[in-house]
Amino acid sequence: MRNISYLLILLLLACSKETMPNSYTLYFQNNYFETVEVQVASSFSERIAAKATSKALVLERGTHTITAITASRLQLESTIQLQGSQERLVIEISPKGKIQILR
């Protein structure tokens, strides 16, 4: 009976742990009023029209720098840390030019 109790506790602990994925799928949503070219290191570059969403990008867990260059040549830059259990994220370029993770 005691062994069964230990097994149940061990099973509950093992099931309650969230696993962190090794890679994340990102989408860039451009809510800025003009076209933006988004770059992530040398691995990704895409022009995104205003009020549009990019193609999927898969990045490894860790720190990445995002650069967005607007049609009027304004350069926006942000550093993100990919971690946690949510594998799919949407990164927004807001109407005010702020780069932020939505979900």
C-alpha positions as CSV (number, residue, x, y, z in Angstrom):
1,M,0.0,0.0,0.0
2,R,2.9,2.3,0.8
3,N,4.5,1.7,-2.5
4,I,1.3,2.5,-4.3
5,S,1.1,5.9,-2.5
6,Y,4.7,6.7,-3.5
7,L,3.9,5.8,-7.1
8,L,0.8,8.0,-7.2
9,I,2.8,10.9,-5.8
10,L,5.6,10.4,-8.3
11,L,3.1,10.2,-11.1
12,L,1.3,13.4,-10.0
13,L,4.6,15.3,-9.8
14,A,5.7,14.0,-13.2
15,C,2.4,15.0,-14.9
16,S,2.3,18.5,-13.3
17,K,5.6,19.6,-14.7
18,E,5.3,21.7,-17.8
19,T,7.7,20.9,-20.6
20,M,9.6,23.7,-22.3
21,P,9.8,23.3,-26.1
22,N,13.1,23.6,-27.9
23,S,11.6,25.7,-30.6
24,Y,8.8,28.3,-30.9
25,T,6.6,29.3,-33.9
26,L,6.3,33.0,-34.2
27,Y,4.0,35.2,-36.3
28,F,4.5,39.0,-36.7
29,Q,1.4,41.1,-36.8
30,N,1.9,44.5,-38.3
31,N,-0.6,47.0,-36.8
32,Y,1.7,50.0,-37.8
33,F,0.2,52.3,-40.4
34,E,2.7,51.5,-43.1
35,T,4.6,48.5,-44.5
36,V,7.4,47.1,-42.2
37,E,10.3,44.9,-43.0
38,V,10.9,42.5,-40.1
39,Q,14.4,40.9,-39.6
40,V,15.4,38.4,-37.0
41,A,19.2,38.0,-37.0
42,S,20.2,36.6,-40.4
43,S,17.6,33.8,-40.4
44,F,14.4,35.7,-41.3
45,S,13.4,38.8,-43.3
46,E,9.9,39.6,-44.6
47,R,8.0,42.7,-45.7
48,I,4.7,42.9,-44.0
49,A,1.9,45.2,-45.2
50,A,0.0,47.3,-42.7
51,K,-2.7,45.4,-40.8
52,A,-1.2,42.0,-42.1
53,T,0.4,39.0,-40.5
54,S,3.7,37.3,-41.5
55,K,4.4,33.7,-42.5
56,A,5.3,31.4,-39.6
57,L,8.9,31.5,-38.3
58,V,10.4,28.8,-36.1
59,L,13.1,30.0,-33.7
60,E,15.0,28.1,-31.0
61,R,14.6,28.8,-27.3
62,G,16.8,31.7,-26.2
63,T,17.4,35.5,-26.8
64,H,16.7,37.0,-30.2
65,T,16.9,40.6,-31.6
66,I,14.0,41.7,-33.8
67,T,14.5,44.7,-36.1
68,A,11.6,46.3,-37.9
69,I,12.3,49.0,-40.6
70,T,9.3,51.0,-41.7
71,A,8.6,52.3,-45.2
72,S,9.7,55.8,-44.0
73,R,13.0,54.2,-42.8
74,L,12.3,54.4,-39.0
75,Q,14.1,51.5,-37.3
76,L,12.4,49.7,-34.4
77,E,14.4,47.2,-32.4
78,S,13.6,44.9,-29.5
79,T,15.2,41.9,-27.8
80,I,13.0,39.0,-26.8
81,Q,13.6,35.9,-24.6
82,L,11.8,32.8,-25.9
83,Q,11.0,30.5,-23.0
84,G,8.0,28.9,-21.3
85,S,5.5,26.3,-22.4
86,Q,3.6,28.2,-25.0
87,E,4.9,27.1,-28.4
88,R,3.0,29.6,-30.7
89,L,3.5,33.3,-30.2
90,V,2.3,36.4,-32.0
91,I,4.6,39.4,-31.9
92,E,2.9,42.7,-32.7
93,I,4.3,45.9,-34.1
94,S,1.8,48.3,-32.5
95,P,0.3,51.5,-34.1
96,K,2.7,53.5,-31.9
97,G,5.8,51.5,-33.1
98,K,6.2,49.3,-30.1
99,I,7.3,45.6,-30.5
100,Q,5.5,43.4,-28.1
101,I,4.4,39.8,-27.6
102,L,0.6,39.4,-27.7
103,R,0.2,35.7,-26.9
